[in-house]
Amino acid sequence: MKWEYFMEWVFFQEEAGEMEETGSEKKQQQKEYEQYVKEVTPTHNLWLQMLKAFITGGVICCIGQFILNYAKNLGLDKQDAGSWCSLLLVLLSVLLTGFGIYPKIVKWGGAGALVPITGFANSVAAPAIEYKAEGQVFGIGCKIFTIAGPVILYGIFTSWVLGVGYWICRIFGVC
């Protein structure tokens, strides 16, 4: 019997007051539930996941390094080349997200695709694309920072706390 159907049956029996569970019935039900969870829980190979993340993150970083070197060869200084590199990586990530390619990269590469700046751009673009049908204000405007918002909030808060700590250290001559 499928677990969902079993739970539905149990629910209706309890609602009707027709079923009083004893300790052994509860234990049996718990065992069946544990077996069901074991069957539907996916198993992952940690070493393979880490290898895929390493390869994905490495490829993204190599693309970034290529852009950086190319920009420097065009005569840009280090800071301008870095700015162009970040800008192009974000643009590439948003375009790939829009075409549905970046989510496939994330599914394969895991954290290797989410940690670099491209992952942050994807976390902003994906909700905007998903909720565009709800309109500019209630769709895109309300949902665009659902994933990236907490990162921005806690990043700014943490930098503020560290800045205040540094300022206090400077006042007392520790730093």
SVG drawing of the C-alpha trace seen along z (x, -y; Angstrom):
<svg xmlns="http://www.w3.org/2000/svg" viewBox="-17 -57 66 61">
<polyline fill="none" stroke="black" stroke-width="0.4" points="0.0,0.0 1.4,-3.4 2.3,-5.5 0.2,-8.5 -2.9,-6.3 -2.1,-4.6 -1.8,-7.9 -5.0,-9.1 -6.8,-6.0 -5.3,-6.5 -6.3,-10.2 -9.9,-9.4 -10.2,-6.6 -8.9,-8.8 -11.3,-11.6 -14.2,-9.2 -13.1,-7.9 -13.1,-4.4 -9.4,-3.8 -7.7,-3.7 -4.1,-3.1 -2.2,-0.9 1.5,-1.2 2.3,1.7 0.2,0.1 2.1,-3.2 5.4,-1.4 4.4,0.5 3.3,-2.8 6.6,-4.5 8.6,-1.6 6.6,-1.8 7.2,-5.6 10.9,-5.1 11.1,-2.6 9.2,-4.9 11.6,-7.8 14.6,-5.5 13.2,-4.5 12.5,-8.1 15.6,-9.8 18.2,-10.2 21.7,-9.0 24.7,-11.1 28.3,-10.3 30.2,-13.1 33.5,-12.7 31.8,-12.8 29.8,-15.9 33.0,-17.6 34.8,-16.7 31.9,-18.2 31.9,-21.3 35.7,-21.7 35.5,-21.3 32.5,-23.7 34.0,-26.4 37.4,-25.9 35.9,-26.4 34.1,-29.5 37.3,-30.9 39.3,-30.0 36.8,-31.9 37.1,-34.9 40.9,-34.7 40.7,-34.6 38.5,-37.7 40.9,-39.4 44.0,-38.6 42.3,-39.7 41.2,-43.0 44.8,-43.6 46.2,-42.8 43.8,-45.4 45.6,-48.0 43.2,-48.3 44.8,-48.7 44.2,-46.0 41.2,-47.6 39.4,-48.3 40.1,-44.8 38.7,-43.4 35.6,-45.5 35.0,-44.3 35.7,-40.7 33.0,-40.9 30.6,-42.7 31.0,-40.1 30.7,-37.2 27.5,-38.6 26.1,-39.3 27.0,-35.8 25.4,-34.2 22.2,-36.2 22.0,-35.3 22.6,-31.6 19.9,-31.8 17.5,-33.4 18.0,-30.7 17.7,-27.9 21.3,-26.7 22.7,-27.9 20.2,-25.9 21.5,-22.8 25.0,-23.8 24.1,-24.3 22.3,-20.9 25.5,-19.2 28.1,-21.3 26.4,-22.2 28.2,-24.6 30.9,-25.1 28.4,-27.1 26.7,-28.8 29.7,-30.2 31.3,-32.5 29.9,-35.8 27.9,-34.0 25.9,-32.2 24.9,-35.4 23.8,-36.8 21.8,-33.7 20.1,-34.0 18.9,-37.5 17.9,-36.7 16.1,-33.4 13.3,-34.7 12.8,-37.7 12.4,-35.3 10.2,-33.0 7.8,-35.6 7.6,-37.9 4.1,-36.7 2.8,-38.3 3.8,-41.7 6.5,-44.3 5.6,-45.2 4.1,-42.1 6.1,-39.7 9.6,-41.0 9.7,-43.8 8.6,-41.7 10.4,-38.4 13.7,-39.5 15.7,-39.4 14.0,-36.4 17.3,-34.4 19.9,-37.2 18.2,-39.5 19.4,-37.7 22.9,-37.5 22.9,-41.2 21.3,-42.0 23.7,-39.9 26.7,-41.0 26.0,-44.6 25.3,-44.0 28.4,-42.0 30.5,-44.7 29.0,-47.3 29.7,-45.3 33.3,-44.7 33.7,-48.4 32.5,-49.4 34.8,-46.9 37.7,-48.2 36.8,-51.8 36.8,-50.9 40.1,-49.2 41.6,-52.3 40.3,-54.5 42.1,-52.3 45.2,-52.0 44.9,-48.2 44.7,-48.1"/>
</svg>
